[in-house]
Amino acid sequence: MDIQWSNRIKNLPPYLFAEIDAKKQALLDKGVNVIDLGVGDPDIPTPERIISALNSSSKNPANHQYPSYAGMMSFRNEVASWYGRRFNVQVEGSKNVIILIGSKEGVAHAPLAFINPGDVALVPDPGYPVYGIATTFAGGTPYLMPLLEQNGFMPDLDVIPQDILKKAKIMFLNYPNNPTSAFATDEFFEKAIDFAHKNNILICHDAAYTEVFFDESNKPKSFLEYDGAMDVGLEFHSLSKTFSMTGWRLGHVVGNESAVAAIGKVKTNIDSGAFQAIQEAGIEALRNYEVGLQDRTNIYKKRSELLSDGLKKIGIEVFDPKGTFYVWFKNPNGLKSAEFSNILLEQAGIVMTPGTGFGQFGEGFTRASVTLSDEKLIEAVDRIKNLSI
Ligand SMILES: *Cc1c(COP(=O)(O)O)cnc(C)c1O
């Protein structure tokens, strides 16, 4: 039978990292010693205390059955308590929190909750590819907000045309930012909340990296810390990056009660929640969240400095990372992103993500992840130094 793919997926390019994986595999098959600074996936293992919690919880037969759709009340309350302790944001587990099977799941389902066909979602570019694709899946249209260097990689909300604002229902934001590693300023978040109020646009803030920061005096804030945020927004968060738990698939959405309920309604019709033993391990993760956190971020800090200093020494313009595990830099000699990433792959056996993989306004930039050892990073800089470009 001739299987007919839906137009929805037929016209979609392959998921960015799936495509890069294929190229990497081809090099590995040829015996190349590949250094992969592509996908941002922590190489540091999940803390032992969290693994132990999973071990014991997994033995409880009650956890072998379907979990509740919105997540265990005990975990929702723990998330609420963590928001209180970490951000001084007061929320109620039963009203303002829903558990996600990773924040990607929540982000991907958000447009189904808020977008009707023909509606617009404001999407940062460069940005996490899911925002735009999930909008399209819901029948909406992404409107790209360029994240420009001269604006500190924050969108300029004043230049969005009036006819777009009329159709826009949600706006995705993400700080600390992937891929640029930029932090948002207080002024920007305050302005965004005002903008959301005036234009009736729900803010969906993706906060996956709030705990990966390098300077205690420049600690990322939750978007929900700002006055009026709870009225106009949601925040997606994740245990993946904070606790090296990408494989566990656990996250949460926190914020406006009605908006949280809308995500919950989508989810009850699509999935059946996260494994309860993993949720109980999540309780342990958040309850003692500071244990070992600084040790892990210090590792990323050291690596980020190693890589950015190395690249700067060979004349590359790097944006000093204050957090996340990404180093975002300008391609040497004005090379286009696709050209440079191919040169890196073919001549140096290095995988990095072309800026354009995150959207058209990523052109001219490259993202390197520091989720691998110092030795490999030093070797990568060495190989780049020896490129003939
Ligand atoms: C890693 C990442 C996520 C997804 O995290 P999960 O909780 O593992 O699904 C979401 N947004 C951004 C910007 C990320 O980099």
PDBQT file of the ligand as one rigid body, heavy atoms in Angstrom, charges set to zero:
ROOT
HETATM    1  C1  LIG A 401      16.114  20.873  26.727  1.00  0.00    +0.000 C 
HETATM    2  C2  LIG A 401      15.062  21.897  26.459  1.00  0.00    +0.000 A 
HETATM    3  C3  LIG A 401      13.714  21.622  26.689  1.00  0.00    +0.000 A 
HETATM    4  C4  LIG A 401      13.180  20.237  26.931  1.00  0.00    +0.000 C 
HETATM    5  O1  LIG A 401      13.382  19.720  28.124  1.00  0.00    +0.000 OA
HETATM    6  P1  LIG A 401      12.676  18.378  28.549  1.00  0.00    +0.000 P 
HETATM    7  O2  LIG A 401      12.096  18.699  29.866  1.00  0.00    +0.000 OA
HETATM    8  O3  LIG A 401      13.752  17.355  28.594  1.00  0.00    +0.000 OA
HETATM    9  O4  LIG A 401      11.622  18.016  27.563  1.00  0.00    +0.000 OA
HETATM   10  C5  LIG A 401      12.798  22.631  26.503  1.00  0.00    +0.000 A 
HETATM   11  N1  LIG A 401      13.175  23.842  26.095  1.00  0.00    +0.000 NA
HETATM   12  C6  LIG A 401      14.447  24.141  25.848  1.00  0.00    +0.000 A 
HETATM   13  C7  LIG A 401      14.802  25.500  25.397  1.00  0.00    +0.000 C 
HETATM   14  C8  LIG A 401      15.429  23.173  26.005  1.00  0.00    +0.000 A 
HETATM   15  O5  LIG A 401      16.695  23.456  25.684  1.00  0.00    +0.000 OA
ENDROOT
TORSDOF 0
